[in-house]
Amino acid sequence: MNLHKSKAPYADRCPIRDVLDRMGDRWSMLVMFITLKGHGMLRFTALKAQIPDVSQRMLAQTLRRLEHDGLVSRTVYPSIPPRVDYALTALGESFMQPLNELLAWAERHHDQVRAARRQYVPPQKAQAF
């Protein structure tokens, strides 16, 4: 019997895995934080300028996922070239409340975490006989 298959129905509905898996990617929380910091709508180029190490493709994919999840809205204006603005939805803003606590924690403890990483000595691998 494969235990993983028996757990699949719950795994597909697990709110922790479902939401945090998406939000735990490399860019989503940062994009949401910058969008909130902008207090309103931001154009794609403004978001890209705030996160210079994200590729245009990855930023577009991240925004698409956030829009798909109902956390970010996308407004297209019929102009040449087309103007596209992004903003947090009410759901996205509600997610930012607990996220702000996490961000504040990260800022307060960043030096400690980096120091721990520098001091960490990985355990020795057991030698095969």
BELJOTA-V517299 format. One line per field, one symbol per residue. phi: phi as a letter, one per 30 degrees, with the letter a starting at -180 (. if undefined). burial: + if it has 24 or more other ideal C-beta (glycine too) atoms within 12 Angstrom, else -. A space follows every 10 residues. Layout:
phi = ???
burial = ???
This chain:
phi = .cddddceed edcddddddd ddddddcedd ddddddedhk dbdedddddd bddcdddddd dddddddedi cbcbbccdbc decbcbbddd ddddddedde dddddeddce dddddddddd cdddddddd
burial = ---------- ---------- -++---++++ ++++++---- -+++--++-+ +--+----+- -++-+++-+- ++++------ ---++++++- -+--++--+- ---------- ---------- ---------
